[in-house]
Amino acid sequence: MGNRSGIAVSWSRHGGADCIRLAGLAEVTGPAGLAGPSGAGSDAQVRIHPATAVALGTAPPTAGRLLRDGPDLCFLPRFPFLDGTVYVVTVDGAAVAELTRAGSDEPATTGVLAIHPSAATVPRNLLRAYIWFSAPMSEGYAAGHVRLVDDASDTDASDTDHGDVLAGALLATEQELWDTGRRRLTVLLDPARIKRGLASHREAGYPLRSGTPFRLVVDDGLRDARGQRLRAGADRRYQVAGDERRHVDPHAWTLRVPPAGSTEPLRVGFDRPLDHGLIARCLRVVGPEGRPVDGVADVGAEERSWQLAPRHGWAPGPHRLVVDPVLEDLAGNSVGRVFDRDLARPTDDPRDAGPVTLPFRPT
Amino acid sequence: MTEYGLRVGRAELGSAGPITFGPAGILFLADNAAATVFAVDVADPGSRPAGSDPFDLADVDARVGSLLGADASDVAIRDLAVHPDSGNIYLSVQRGHGESAQAVLVRIDRADASISDVPLTDVPVASVAIADAPAPDDERVDVTLPLGDEGEEITVGAKTIRVLRRPIRTSTVTDMAYVDGSLLVAGLSNEEFSSKLRRIPFPFTDAAGAAGNSLEIYHVSHDKWETAAPIRTFVPYDGGRAILASYTCTPVVHFPLAELAPGTRTVGRTVAELGAMNQPLDMVSIVQGGEEYLLVANTSHGLIKIAGRDIDAQAPLTDHARGLGVPRETADLQGITKLANLDDEHVLALQTDPDGRRHLRSLKAASL
């Protein structure tokens, strides 16, 4: 443990907090460099460093307070000790102990709940995917554990290590795109490779190839908020079609209108799969006199449809489905604009930035 | 600090994001977990050291980690800012992961390289929410059963449980800069693909629209394709009259600030591309021999340097044959992820070496 006889160092508790306890220091005297215990009557220099910083020689000691506890001294860190970290305790410059903060040995319980898009076929210019987890996750691991792999010669879809990684297909972002609860991760395909005319697109081409299937793979190395690996990896396989470069056009949708008085859902069929995250946010129904219709909304299979079952029976009279123009398809084309507008094509021109309304009347 | 609307309180940082200095030594800190920007009086103790010596600090991540009781692998330096008067260096640091993650503001004394954590409790502070405007309509929340006493109690039948509701849509601040009474904030949505630049008046106000105008900026490539994309990093240019922005899709775009009126459609001028499979990371503007230059840290090349006169003379990038736009000089400076102006003569860079160790390094502007 140490080269200074008589000093025992251990993990302990003090005043409800974790500490490092030093026993047998009674005759050594008072810490400098740390806020020393008042009246401790000692001036020994007690310092804590993470073991990985010791080699630097001049790294600052770990911030904290040294408190007298009976005959012992307790070091209480300003920032809680981190699991898996090794701490070196020195007294007057001599290492007396090395303590390892044990990691958790709880079993892995967190898994992947869903991967979106849920469509079997995506356009070549697919922009975005979402991954839902069963529990809050840690940030900082996605780049190493979420990837797209070529699935052209797939033999065993359950083998997440199978297939060549499509290098540079996903956009590396400095900060990962989580929801506030850290259960949904958004990943973007590199837009510079999708947008026509840019150097990345010209030289490296699309991240995906039409007709060549691929898989989105989440391996079990991703960590949940407790620091545990996933229970298992997960993946979803996609076929790749051609490009999708049209505006999202609500006027091309089909509406199945429920009878007045019933609580049957309004069913809306899209002309193509739409963005999982945005559908849930961008559609609402307004009834007579402009009152929003309260009810339970559901997104259908492959994000190709949406329905709203009202809490109360449908009122007779005019209703409107209101579509936020932000709503995008899988390739990032929205109601208001296409993802990359060809200035020579009038059909690509931006459209009115206001909401689109589709009127209907329960009968 | 009362003239800037700061009141003694606590900047409760949920996550470490971009930082930048504003007037009177006030530091802006973006908290992406809470969708909030804090303005904090950091009570900088220093005064600018005589002369302008370079500042270098090897293994800055391990040193900061040592102070915070963490291995370098548990320390993420999210941003870097230099106090405009003292030259002291501030780092926005995320320590640990998941439940044990903490956001910490760290100061490095330029004179003696000592490292300390900056208190964010009982300090003059103001804040502004940066949730996107449509958020009040967005009723989607992620409902979980918390382990602690977070959230709210709801009663279902005879049973009372505690649930935690948190919004699903978030906007991540990618970069910030302060120009003439406005904090400019660029962000990246976890849902829609858009290029929003928010202009927030400072001092922050309680008035409607306090979160500022949100401006959608388009850019044109090769006279053929027009797109909007999230801004990844940007820098005030030409004395704050213009902005140079770089995108997730890499072009460098110039747009005059005066043209950024709310509700109008702004199209910037693409002045450069950074090359294939390359991502911009950070930008600063420097003055060399009386001329302004742009330095761009990026994932594929060393620092890219672009002369202001080339940017000003550059017609919109229209022709494939002209390739990457304005002339650039690529210095052999790999692994630079963050840049800040240290003084008139130096740029401070956060550099990752091939072993993954991170160092602070001064680059002499005259020799870049």
Interface residues (C-beta under 8 A of the other chain):
Chain A: I48 H49 P50 T52 A53 L56 T58 A59 P60 P61 T62 A63 G64 P77 R78 F79 P80 F81 L82 D83 T85 Y87 L127 R128 A135 P136 M137 S138 E139 G140 Y141 G168 L171 A172 T173 E174 Q175 L177 W178 D179 T180 G181 R183 R184 T186 L188 D190 P191 A192 R193 K195 R196 G197 L198 A199 S200 R202 E203 A204 R223 D224 A225 R226 G227 D275 G277 L278 A280 R281 R284 D324 V326 E328 G332 S334 R337 F339 D340 R341 D342 L343 A344 P350
Chain B: S15 G17 N32 A33 A35 D59 A62 R63 G65 S66 L67 L68 G69 A70 D71 A72 S73 D74 A76 R78 Q94 R95 G96 H97 G98 E99 S100 A101 Q102 V104 S114 I115 D117 P134 D137 D138 R140 D142 T144 L164 R166 P167 I168 R169 T170 T172 T174 L188 N190 E191 E192 F193 S194 V220 S221 H222 D223 K224 W225 E226 T227 A228 A229 T248 C249 T250 P251 R265 E273 L274 G275 A276 M277 N278 Q279 L281 T299 H320 G323 L324
